[in-house]
Amino acid sequence: MFKRLIPSPDTTPQQARNAFWVLLVFPIAYITVFAMYLFLFIRTGAWQLQILTFAVAVLAVNGIIAVFVNRAGNRGLAGILDITAMALILPVTSMLLSGGIGLVLGIITIVVSSLVSGMLLSGKYITRAVIVGIVSGLASILLDLFWPFSRFNSPTLNIFVPVIAVLSVIVFAILIARNFRDYSLRTKLLVAMLNVAFIVMLTFGFVAYVTSRNRILTDVGALLQSNANAQALIIGSYIDEHIDTLSILTAQFKNAITDANAAYTGNTTEIQSEIARLDEQWIAADQAGNDLDPLVASRLNNDAASILKEYRQSFPENAEVFITDRYGAVVAATNRLSDLYQADEAWWQTAYNNGIGNVYVGNMEYDESSQTFATNIAIPIMTPDSAQVAGVLRTTLTMESLLEVLYAQAKTVEGSHTDVLFPNGKIVDEEDVEDVSPELQASIRAAARPYDELTLHDIQAFASVATIQSDDNPSVDEAGWLVIFHQEREVALAPVNAQLRTMIILGLVVAGLAAGTAFLLARFLSAPITALTSAAQKLAAGDLAVEAKGESRDEVGQLAGAFNAMTRQLRELIGTLEQRVADRTKALSTSTEVSRRLSTILDRDKLVKEVVEQLVTAFGYYYAHIYLLDEAKETLVMVGGTGEAGQTMLARGHTIPKGRGLVGRAAETNAIVLVSDTSKEADWLPNELLPETKAEIAVPISIGDEVLGVFDVQHNIVNGLTEQDADVLQSIANQVSVALQNTRQYENTQKIAADMSVVANVGIATSTITESGHLLQEVVDLSKRSFNLYHAHIYLLNEAGDTLELSAGAGEVGRQMVAEKRSIPLGSQQSLVARAARTQEGVVVNNVTAAPDFLPNLLLPNTRSEMAVPMIVAGKVIGVLDVQSEIANRFTDVDVSIQTTLASQVAVAFQNARSFSQTQHQAERETAVNLITQKIQNTTSVEAALKTAVRELGHKLGMKPTLVTLEPGASRINVKETLMTNQQNSPGESEVMKTGVSK
């Protein structure tokens, strides 16, 4: 039966056989898809697959029926059955399957209907079938983009269905190509124009989408990496600060630790036994909750414990602080511990390090009772001669405030989160601590830079990983903490998807216009060509007197004229035709070669040089050069020319005002200016370097209505340039305009990349500076040098919040201005700096000479453009970064964005440096007070205590001789008034400190 179904080559025309195989492709494709749908439905039970399985089964049956209908001799009905069924069912598929499939099927429907209709149908049914296919395809695409309900997502189908559809189209194309030459001219034009339009549209759309997606993902990666590095720096600095503070604190316990170690008697075994006995006593007291036990009380209420409690009060993020002796026994603590003996703990052994000492930084853990995140830090307490470890100081450092800062910073980027991964395989997120699988750990640690795609918390995300680092504490580097700054994949790709939708919608509009245009053109173009075909048939029959009717001036009219001329001068025309074909081939070949070369050149100077030299070489022109409009769009600047004359004019900076001469006229009118004989042209501008010019053509280089420049060609032969040359040059000029746009876009992209690299370098260079003044000076010096600026300086908002004070300036001029203590009132209306601070937005003036509110500076006379961006931390302006250039129109919106990023980094770094300085100063003061307190406590009489207090305070505070009076009835020494220096008092006046002493 199947053999009878297949048409015989001997009895069936080729077109009918091709139609059979085309119709057979439909049921084969449907049966294949049916099998896959049925298999997945049995596995998943999804109701969407149930509907689709039934629908595809109907299509398969319909396709088989169409094959038999065609075999019966009704090819048109068979084609209508297949195209109609496909047009009705495929939109349903778009509604039920995951996004992307409908887009592919919609495009396939449009292409298949335009390909197949010409082979299976005839006359008016071809147009109707194509319209039905287009409507169905557009419906599928729109449903895929905007239908939000009841979709079934399967990775298998996402690949399988498009593959089957594309394979079917390829088979259709092969079969149709075999019979394409037999189609009517109208059908050929219709099918060809539609498919060319769709292919071009899809190609450019795909390229634009990939380019845009890569650019957006590059920006996302840079943002993620910047935030990950910043947060890693914050964590490292936070731990660094506490380690440094604890290291300073250890100096106060050396005597207490020395006394505790000296209190032991006997050998090591006996000491260990004594500690074990005391540890049992301690554990019993802890289990009873007894802080009054003599052993526990002795550790909680001694002088060292008081210092620890005072430290914890000053730094409340330390939840639990205690010290041990060299044997691991607790010497002093802020609160009761679970046991006395600590030498069996890993942190103690790391900090003790066989007597050598080492800083210990533990993993972050979650305390269920206090519901806080914390990490243990242990610092060795060295003997007075720093020879070996005398004891260990350990603190439990809470991380809640730090994590809140990190999470708040992450929320500033939509859909972003911050996690911290520790070497023990635990990860801290915004809600909990959880274990991470070894596979995910390996993926995180091997994540590519600047970002990688990971699955975190069951969500696909783009993640950037950074290791916390320390400036001077290797233990922080060795802790192995990883900061993971990640953004949900859907959020990151939202701009890409939005752009894709926009492109698709625009593409559909263009496709609709292309389809309508194709129908009209096919009808319009086929009529005169059909008439020409009839005339040609008469000519072939020997009627050389036949005349073709051709009233239009387009190619068809020219063809008719050529046809009529052929009948009159056949021999002469053959020679002329051969020459014209040769010239046209040469022109097309040159245009193709220029296009090929332009597509690979991104340097503007190289591009224009390549074009002019190629033209002169290929066509033997006398001279060619290219002008581009300047920034003001008023002057044409020569950027490329051939020969020695071109080099001379380039060296002179040759220019032509817009509207003057042939070149200026072409730029002003955006139209080709052709002068076949320059001696007869009044507007022609002679050039002494080109004395042999006899003909000239100026072709505008433009995109739409925007003129970029002018392409000018000269010849030393009168009438040596014709309309044919104008067509070729216009084609090349169009290619040059696109290439120039590409070079500008490339240069702009390179500039952005270079500027962001400079921002990163400035951030890296200043990340290690802890002195705020030095940091700001380094920023302005680096900014001026790296961004090639005329000047850069930073103003900081004073404590009153009403004045911006100059705190750093680049170069000698900047330092002089800082030394002069320049400032700007926040309310100043003639200051870009003040305006940027008030509005919290970047401010740019690209021509300061024309700006009425510009505030000039005599020390910076060459400023032509200025940009000021606010330095913001936690939504509060702390200052303004101001940069200036001696070039007008120097700054763009991209520069504002880049400088804003830099200002944000500088603001955070400055706040960190200021916090570090304040913490360091506070620690030094507390250490000094504690040392004075210890010396007073070591005295044996009231008189000695007072003398010690006066001497040490005077020494530490730089005081002159001091008078101390005693307050009768006081029960303890108590400072009642603050010491005043002699500079604040009148001459001869001394400072008074009132104290009370025990009676």
Secondary structure by P-SEA (a helix, b strand, c coil): cccccccccccccaaaaaaaaaaaaaaaaaaaaaaaaaaaaaacccaaaaaaaaaaaaaaaaaaaaaaaaaacaaaaaaaaaaaaaaacaaaaaaccccaaaaaaaaaaaaaaaaaaaaccccaaaaaaaaaaaaaaaaaaaaacccccbbbbbcccccaaaaaaaaaaaaaaaaaaaccccccaaaaaaaaaaaaaaaaaaaaaaaaaaaaaaaaaaaaaaaaaaaaaaaaaaaaaaaaaaaaaaaaaacccaaaaaaaaacccccaaaaaaaaaaaaaaaaaaaaacccccaaaaaaaccaaaaaaaaaaaacccccccccccccccccccccccccccccccaaaaaaacccbbbbbbbcccccccccbbbbbbbbbbcccccccccbbbbbbccaaaaaaaaaaaaacccccbbbbbccccccccccbbbbbcaaaaaaaaaccccbbbbbccccccbbbbbbbbbcccccccccbbbbbbbccccccaaaaaaaaaaaaaaaaaaaaaaaaaaaaaaaaaaaaaaaaaaaaaaaaaccccbbbbbccccaaaaaaaaaaaaaacaaaaaaaaaaaaaaaaaaaaaaaaaaaaaaacccaaaaaaaaaaaaaaaccccccbbbbbcccccbbbbcccccaaaaaaaaacccccccccaaaaaaaacbbbbbccccccccbbbbccccccccbbbbbbcccccccbbbbbbbcccccccaaaaaaaaaaaaaaaaaaaaaaaaaaaaaaaaaaaaaaaaaaaacccccaaaaaaaaaaaaaaaacccccbbbbbcccccbbbbcccccaaaaaaaaabbbbbccccccaaaaaaaacbbbbbccccccccbbbbcccccccbbbbbbbcccccccbbbbbbbcccccccaaaaaaaaaaaaaaaaaaaaaaaaaaaaaaaaaaaaaaaaaaaaaacccaaaaaaaaaaaaaaaacccbbbbbbbcccccccccccccccccccccbbbbbbbcccc
